[in-house]
Amino acid sequence: IVEHAYALRICRLHVSIMRLVQNRWLRRPYHTRFGDLRTELQPLGGGLCYVHAVPCLGDNFCYVLVDAAACLNVGGACAGGPGLPCLVVDPCDAMAVEEALELLAERFYAVQGGLRLEAVLCTHKHWDHAGGNEQLAARAKRETTTSEASDESLLHFAQPLKVFGGLEDDVPGCTHPLQHGDRVQIGGLALQAVAAPGHTVGSLMFRLLCEAPVAADKPDGKGAAMGSVDALFTGDTLFSGGCGAQFEGCELDVEHCFATILEHTEPTAETLLFPGHEYTAMLLEHNLGDAIASWAPTEPPGRFLAMCSAFYVAAHRRALRDKP
């Protein structure tokens, strides 16, 4: 049922229902610190990228990627229009994403003129990931045709707003279909599409190649390079602690998908995982049950204790909402 329901356009109603539940019955629908935290990345070839995780619906994540190269320049001038170029990954709830962009533009990027949304990257067609694509595109068009944005606004929209999705997926609002290996260039950010069939036939992941940090561990203080770093936006393909359900793919598709992930990840690389849902505690709790029932009594105790520690951290630090 879920397999077919999420592919129906009528299921966009579930976005509205979830938002109504949050606004009416949940006093804090999003974690109060989501607007304070950001991940700093250094893309290959130079520049600077900030990633903001925006909680949406019940347990979804939308990601905002900001090309912050202008922050490195004296005066912070932006080319191509007002504000820093940015893109969003899987904007399931357009209203929540727009509110988050306004908050982030004011809190972090006011000096650079705010943010300019240039593209949407959608991992797959399901409405809990693609539900806001068409609304954001309409918002961008409305701003351009009616001059809706005020001079004081810190959130701007490129026109037309580009929507990227899998060629074999019926992604709502898609203007730029992608295949495995295609590259997306937004400002100074270059992302690569990685095919991930299984959850849906046309599912994609998006890979951002980054420079590695420098480890200052040499006696001469010069430090040693740690190898490359990948940022992988996985949608419903790969989670922290498990993987997504194969609604439209067979086992061979899933095996091929994970072989592709390993092929595109250097052995010396550190991969930063940005999944589409916060399932960590749920998946680790399930894995603990399997461990107790099967391998825990025969394996070294350290392995089981490590899993227990990971579950504790996930349950107490990775919740989307504040603990009461």
N, C-alpha and C positions, 0 to 999 in steps of 0.2 A: 504493500500500500504506500509506504513512504517513498519508495523508488519512483512511483508514478505521480504521487501527489506533489512532490517538490518540482516536478517538471511542468506542472500546469500553471498557467498564468494567474488563475484565480487564487492560487496559494500565496500571492502577494498580500492577501488579506491577513495572513498570519503575522506579517510585519506590523500592520496597524493594530492588531489585537495585542501583540506583545508590548507595543509602545503604550497602549492604553493601560494595560496591567501595571507597567512600570510607573506611569505617571499617577495612577489613582491609588494603588495599594503599596507601592514601595517608596519609602521616603528618600532613599538614596539609590536610584536605579543604576548608577555607575559608581565605580570605585572613586573615592574622593581625590585620590592622588594621580589619576590618569593624566591630568593636565600638567602635572609637575615633572613627569618622567619622560625621558627621551633617550634613544640610543644613538650614539655618534659613530658614524662610519666614514672611512676614507676611500672613496671609489678609486679603482685602478686608473691611472692617468692623471690623478690629481683631483682637487676639489674637496668638497665636504658634503655629507648627507646626514640629515637627522631623520630618525624613524620614530613616529609616535604611534602607540597602540591605542586605539579607540574602542572601548567595549560597547557592543551594540546588542539589542534584543536580550536574550537570556544569558547566552554564553559565547556569542560571536565576537570576533575581533575584526575590525577594519584597520588598515594601516595607512598612515599618512607619511609619504616620503618627500622630504623637502630638499631641493637643490640649494644648499646654503653656501655655495662657492663665493657669492657676493659678500658674505660675512667676513671672508678672508681679505677682502680688498679694503683699502683705506676709503672711508666714506660709505662703504656698503652699497654702491650703486648697482642697480639691477638692469640687465639688458632685456629687451623684448617686451617691455610693458611694466606696469606697476606691480610691486611685490615680488617675492621669491617664487620661482617656478616650483610647483609641487604636483604630486599625483596621489591617488588613493587606490588601495587594493581592496576589493570586495566591499563596496559601500552598500550593505544590505538595507540600511535605514537612512534615507537621504536627509531627513530632517535632523537626525542625531549627528550625522557626519557634518552637515553644514554648521550646526551649532558648535561642534568640536573645532572645526576649522576657524571659526570666528574667535573662539577662546584662545586657540594656539597662536593665531595671528597677532592678537593683542598682547599675549603674555610673553612671547618669545621673539616676534619678528616685526614689531611696530617700527623700529628704527629703519628697517629695510623697506618699509611701505606695506607690510603685511604679506599675504600669500596670494598667489595666482594659480588656481586649479587649472591644469592643462590636460589631464588625462585620467581615465579610469582603467585600471587593470583588473580583469575579472577572471578568477581561476576556473569557474564553471557556471552553468546555467541556473542552478537552483536558487530559489527566491531568497533564501537566507544568506545569500552571497551577492546576488545580482539585483535584489529588489529595489535599489536606489539608482540604478544606472540611468534609466530614462528620465527620472525626476531631476537628477543633477544636470543632464543634458538640456532639459527644458528650462531649468533655472538659468543656465548659461546663455541660452538663446534669448530668454526674456530680458536678461540684464542688458544684452547688446542692443536689442531692438527697441527697448523702451527707456533706456538709460536709467534703469532701476537703481543701480548702485549710486550712492551718494559720494561726494568728494571725500568725506570723512571715513568711508568704509575701508576696512583693512583686508577684506576678502574680495578677490576679483576672480573672474572666470574667463578662460580663453574661449574664443569662438571661431570655429566650432569646437566643442569639447570632444576629444577623441576617446572612444570606448574600445578597448582591446579585449578580445576573447578568443577561445579556441575555434578553429575553422570548422571542426566537426561537432561543435556544440552550438545549440540555438541560444546563444547568450542574448538576453534582452538589450536592445539598444546598441548592439555591436556595430561599429563603423570600420574597424580595422581587424579582420580575422588574422589569426596567427597560427603558424605551424611550428613543430619542434625545431629549435635552433634559430628562429627569427629573433631579431633584436629590436628593442624599443628604445628610442632616444628621446628623453624628456629633459630639456635643459642640458645640464652636464651629466645627467644620470643615464647610464646604458644598462638595460636589463635584457636578459636572454630568456626566451620562452622554453620551458622544458616539458615535453609531453608526459602526461601522467594518466593514461587511460585506466579505468577501473571503477572509480566512484561514478564518473560519467565517461562516455566514450571520448569526449573532447576535452577532458580536464587538462589544465595546464598548471605548472608551477612557474614562478618567476625568480630568476637568479641574478643577484647583484654582486659583481666581483669587486672586492675591496682590497686595499693594502692592509698588510698585517701591522699590528702595533709592534713597537720595539721593546724587547726585554733588556733592561739595564742590569745584566747579571755578570758582565765581564769585569775583571779587576781594573781594566783601563777606563771603564765607564762609558765605552763607546756603544755597548749594547749589542745584541744579536737579533737578527731578523727571525721571526717565528714562522715564516711561511705565509701563504695567502690566507685570506679569510673570505668565506662565502656567506652572503645573506640569502636565505631561501624562503620564499613566501609560498606556502604549501597548500593553502585552502583546506580541503577535506581529504587530502592524500596522505599526509603524514602529520602526526601530532607528537607532542612531548609525552612519551610513554606508550605510543601505539600508532595504529594507522586507521584510515577511514574504511567504511563499508564499501564493498565492490558491487554497487547497484547495477551497473551496466557492463561490467567486464567479467571475464573469466579468470581463473587462477593464473593462466599464462600471461594475461595482460598485467596482472599485479606483479608477477615475477619480473616481467620485462620492465615495468615501471621502476621497481627498486633497483634493478640492474642499471637502469639509466641514471638514477640518483648517484649510485656508487661510481659510475663511469665519469660523471661530471663533478665529482668531489675528489680533489687531490688528497692522497693519503696524509700529507703533511698539513693539510688545511684545517682550519677551525671553521665549522659551519654554525652560523647563528640561525636558529629555526624560528620562523614567524608563522605559526599555524592559524587556521581559520576559526578554531574554537578553543576555549579553555577547558580541556578535558583531562588535564594532568592528574588531578587527585582521583577522579573517577577511574581512569585507566590503571593507575598504580594500585588502587584499592582492589580492583579486579585481579591484577597480577599477583598481589599478595595472597589472595584466596587460592589462586592456582598453585602458588609456591607452597603454601601450607599443605595443600592436598596432594602434591606430587613430589617436587624435587627438594624442598627444604630439608627434610630429615637426612638426606644422603649427601648434600652438598656442604662445602665449608661454611661455617656460620657467618663469616664475613660477608658473603654474597647476600644472604637474607637480611642481615642487619643494614647493609647499604640500601636495599630496597625499602626497608622500614624507614630509614632516615630520609630518603627521597620523598616518600609518601607524607611524612610529617611536614617537611618543608613545603610541599605543594599544598597541603591542606591548610596551612597557616599563613602562607605568604602569597599564594597565587590566586586567591579568591577575587572574582570580579567586583564583588560588593564588600563593604566593610563588615567585619565581624561585630555582632552586637556586644 
